[in-house]
Amino acid sequence: MSIFSRRGFMLGAVATGVAACDNSVGSNGAGVIDQRVQATLDYMYRTYPDTRALADNSAGMLVMPLVAEAGFFVGGSYGEGALLVNGVTVDHYSATQASVGLQIGAQQYAHTLFFMSPDALLRFRTSPGWSAGGDIEYVGGDYSGNIKADSTQSQSAVIALVFAQQGLRVGAALEGTKYTRILR
């Protein structure tokens, strides 16, 4: 006879949600990641034209073409992307996020981190696992008119743009994202 607990049910629901949002980026190697990064950049530049100037002024950028996120009180997300310096892929990275709080739902989105100084890029590349923190300024894809003003007046070392969101996730949660270099 099997006894089910609420904790076991919630963990099973989260695992099922994350599996349902599987982005399968890692299964085919670096070529697939690079193709998705290029398609994401094409979409970003077409949809938010001011991001091209932002990219030109940055020391490098991390492009995460597809991040899948799901949560039911406990949540998580995962995605893979590439770090570009002068328009060339130099490394591949994964983004892993964990969250706890009042939340429910699943979504997929893309995001780009613009490293606005060589020092910020160096700190990112030399850390064993870089965590998103207080030195990032977030701008939303829905606020595309503000991207130019935020990026030119910002004193932030890193600017993050989240865009192309699909799905529904609501709630309030404590979360943290960790970026780790992967070998492909």
C-alpha positions in Angstrom: 0.0 0.0 0.0 1.4 3.4 -1.0 1.0 6.5 1.1 1.1 9.8 -0.8 2.1 13.0 0.9 1.4 16.6 -0.2 5.2 17.2 -0.5 5.5 14.1 -2.8 2.6 15.3 -4.8 4.0 18.8 -5.2 7.5 17.5 -6.2 5.9 15.2 -8.7 3.8 18.1 -10.1 6.9 20.3 -10.5 8.9 17.5 -12.1 6.0 16.9 -14.6 5.7 20.6 -15.3 9.4 21.0 -16.0 9.4 17.9 -18.2 6.4 19.3 -20.1 8.4 22.5 -20.8 11.5 20.6 -21.9 13.4 22.7 -24.3 15.7 19.8 -25.4 18.5 22.2 -26.3 21.2 20.0 -24.9 20.4 16.9 -26.9 22.0 18.0 -30.2 25.1 19.9 -29.1 26.5 23.3 -29.8 25.3 23.6 -33.4 21.6 23.7 -32.3 22.3 26.2 -29.5 24.1 28.5 -31.9 21.3 28.3 -34.5 18.7 29.1 -31.8 20.9 32.0 -30.5 21.1 33.5 -34.0 17.3 33.1 -34.5 16.8 34.8 -31.1 19.1 37.7 -32.0 17.3 38.2 -35.4 14.0 38.3 -33.5 15.3 40.6 -30.8 16.8 43.1 -33.3 13.7 43.1 -35.5 11.2 43.4 -32.6 13.3 45.8 -30.4 15.5 47.8 -32.8 17.2 49.8 -30.0 18.9 46.6 -28.8 21.3 46.6 -31.7 22.9 49.8 -30.4 23.0 48.2 -26.9 24.7 45.1 -28.3 27.2 47.3 -30.2 28.1 49.2 -27.0 28.4 46.0 -24.8 31.6 44.1 -24.1 29.7 40.9 -24.7 26.3 39.4 -24.4 24.8 36.1 -23.1 21.8 35.0 -25.2 19.5 32.4 -23.8 17.1 31.5 -26.6 14.7 29.3 -24.7 14.3 29.1 -20.9 11.5 26.8 -19.7 10.0 27.6 -16.2 7.4 25.8 -14.2 6.2 26.0 -10.6 3.6 25.0 -8.1 4.8 26.5 -4.8 8.2 25.1 -5.6 9.5 25.8 -9.1 12.5 25.8 -11.4 13.7 26.7 -14.8 16.4 25.7 -17.2 17.8 26.9 -20.5 21.0 26.9 -22.5 22.6 29.6 -24.6 25.8 31.2 -25.8 28.2 34.0 -24.8 29.0 36.2 -27.7 32.0 38.6 -27.8 32.2 40.8 -30.9 29.4 38.8 -32.4 31.3 35.4 -32.1 30.3 32.6 -29.8 33.1 32.0 -27.2 31.4 29.7 -24.7 28.1 28.0 -24.0 26.2 28.4 -20.7 23.2 27.0 -18.9 20.9 29.0 -16.7 19.3 27.2 -13.8 16.7 28.8 -11.5 15.0 27.6 -8.3 12.1 29.4 -6.7 9.9 29.0 -3.6 6.7 30.9 -2.8 3.1 31.4 -3.9 3.4 30.5 -7.6 1.6 28.3 -10.2 2.0 27.8 -13.9 4.6 27.4 -16.6 6.2 29.6 -19.2 8.9 29.8 -21.8 10.9 32.9 -22.6 14.2 34.2 -24.0 16.6 36.6 -22.4 19.8 38.4 -23.1 22.4 39.7 -20.7 24.4 42.7 -22.0 27.7 43.1 -20.2 28.3 46.8 -20.4 32.0 46.8 -19.3 35.0 44.6 -19.9 35.2 44.1 -16.1 31.7 42.8 -15.8 32.3 40.4 -18.7 35.6 39.2 -17.1 33.9 38.6 -13.7 31.2 36.6 -15.5 33.7 34.5 -17.5 36.1 33.8 -14.6 33.5 32.8 -12.0 32.8 29.1 -11.4 29.1 29.7 -11.4 27.8 33.3 -11.8 24.6 34.2 -9.9 22.3 37.0 -11.1 22.4 39.6 -8.4 22.0 43.3 -7.6 24.3 44.5 -10.3 21.8 43.7 -13.1 19.3 46.1 -14.4 16.2 44.4 -15.9 14.3 45.8 -18.8 11.2 44.1 -20.1 10.4 43.3 -23.7 7.0 44.9 -23.2 8.8 48.2 -22.5 10.7 48.4 -25.8 10.5 52.2 -25.9 12.4 52.4 -22.6 15.3 50.0 -23.7 17.3 52.8 -25.3 16.8 55.3 -22.4 17.6 52.6 -19.8 20.7 51.4 -21.5 22.3 54.7 -22.3 21.6 56.3 -18.9 22.2 53.2 -16.8 25.2 52.8 -14.6 24.6 49.0 -14.3 27.4 46.6 -15.3 24.9 44.2 -16.7 21.5 44.8 -18.4 19.0 42.0 -18.8 16.3 41.9 -21.4 13.5 39.3 -21.0 11.3 38.9 -24.1 9.2 36.4 -26.2 7.3 35.1 -23.2 4.8 32.4 -23.7 2.6 30.6 -21.2 1.2 31.7 -17.8 2.9 31.8 -14.5 1.5 33.9 -11.6 2.5 34.5 -8.0 5.2 35.9 -5.8 8.3 33.9 -5.1 11.9 34.1 -3.9 14.2 33.0 -6.8 17.7 32.9 -7.9 19.4 32.2 -11.2 22.8 30.6 -11.6 24.7 30.6 -14.9 27.3 27.9 -15.5 29.7 27.3 -18.4 28.9 24.0 -20.2 31.1 22.1 -22.7 29.5 21.3 -26.0 
